[in-house]
């Protein structure tokens, strides 16, 4: 499983200590990169930040790798226009 952490603070960066001793720097409203769930499991500092409402932790199953994953060949998203409807151009 993987985990991601998001800062719920409105201003200023937030440093989150992980179980491995590493820290993650989070800008306001931003998600961390995918982390192993062992980095956030039974982490007292992380639990304290969660109780205070400073962070959100999302746990997700890892995507399976192998033959079942070959159905889609392109991982890119369709491009969206930045122009507003009705805007002169």
Backbone torsions as a table, in degrees:
resi	resn	phi	psi	omega
1	UNK	NA	156.0	177.0
2	UNK	-121.6	163.3	179.3
3	UNK	-137.4	151.9	173.2
4	UNK	-133.7	149.8	-179.7
5	UNK	-121.3	137.9	177.7
6	UNK	-123.8	135.7	175.5
7	UNK	-79.1	130.3	177.7
8	UNK	-100.2	4.2	179.8
9	UNK	-72.9	151.4	-179.1
10	UNK	-87.6	-23.3	179.9
11	UNK	-149.1	153.5	176.5
12	UNK	78.6	148.3	178.7
13	UNK	-74.8	160.6	180.0
14	UNK	-129.9	131.0	177.5
15	UNK	-102.5	127.0	-179.2
16	UNK	-117.8	122.9	178.6
17	UNK	-83.2	132.5	178.8
18	UNK	-100.2	166.7	-178.3
19	UNK	-62.8	-28.4	-178.2
20	UNK	-77.5	-8.3	-177.2
21	UNK	102.0	-15.3	176.9
22	UNK	-73.9	161.4	173.9
23	UNK	-124.4	153.1	177.4
24	UNK	-116.9	128.5	176.7
25	UNK	-96.8	123.7	-178.5
26	UNK	-117.2	127.8	171.7
27	UNK	-78.9	158.4	-178.7
28	UNK	-54.7	128.9	177.2
29	UNK	75.6	1.1	-176.9
30	UNK	-95.9	150.7	176.5
31	UNK	-93.5	148.7	172.9
32	UNK	-77.5	169.9	170.6
33	UNK	-69.7	167.7	177.5
34	UNK	-63.3	133.4	179.4
35	UNK	-121.6	156.0	172.7
36	UNK	-68.5	143.4	-178.8
37	UNK	-64.0	-22.1	177.3
38	UNK	-65.3	-23.0	178.9
39	UNK	-70.1	-26.2	-175.9
40	UNK	-111.9	-10.5	-178.0
41	UNK	-71.4	133.5	177.6
42	UNK	52.5	43.1	179.9
43	UNK	-104.6	107.7	-174.8
44	UNK	-62.4	-40.6	-179.7
45	UNK	-64.6	-41.8	179.4
46	UNK	-66.4	-41.2	177.8
47	UNK	-62.3	-38.6	178.3
48	UNK	-63.6	-44.5	178.5
49	UNK	-64.1	-36.8	178.9
50	UNK	-67.0	-44.1	178.7
51	UNK	-63.0	-35.6	179.1
52	UNK	-74.9	-12.7	-179.7
53	UNK	83.9	19.9	-179.9
54	UNK	-85.9	-24.9	-178.1
55	UNK	-137.1	162.6	171.7
56	UNK	-125.4	136.5	179.0
57	UNK	-115.0	129.0	179.5
58	UNK	-116.5	122.5	175.8
59	UNK	-101.5	136.8	-179.0
60	UNK	-140.9	148.8	174.0
61	UNK	-73.2	142.9	175.3
62	UNK	-69.7	146.4	177.9
63	UNK	-72.3	138.4	179.9
64	UNK	-67.3	144.5	176.5
65	UNK	-109.9	140.2	178.3
66	UNK	137.2	-161.3	-174.1
67	UNK	-59.0	-34.0	-178.6
68	UNK	-68.7	-15.4	-176.4
69	UNK	-89.5	-1.8	-171.0
70	UNK	-89.9	3.5	-177.2
71	UNK	-65.4	-32.4	-177.7
72	UNK	-111.6	126.3	-176.6
73	UNK	-95.6	-26.7	-178.2
74	UNK	-109.4	124.6	179.4
75	UNK	-93.7	1.9	-176.3
76	UNK	-83.7	148.9	178.7
77	UNK	-88.9	152.7	177.4
78	UNK	-65.4	144.9	-179.9
79	UNK	-73.8	138.5	177.8
80	UNK	-110.7	145.0	178.4
81	UNK	-74.6	141.9	178.0
82	UNK	-90.4	-8.5	-177.6
83	UNK	-77.7	136.7	178.0
84	UNK	-78.2	143.5	177.0
85	UNK	-60.9	134.9	178.6
86	UNK	84.7	-2.7	-179.9
87	UNK	-80.7	141.1	178.6
88	UNK	-73.8	143.4	-172.9
89	UNK	-113.9	NA	NA
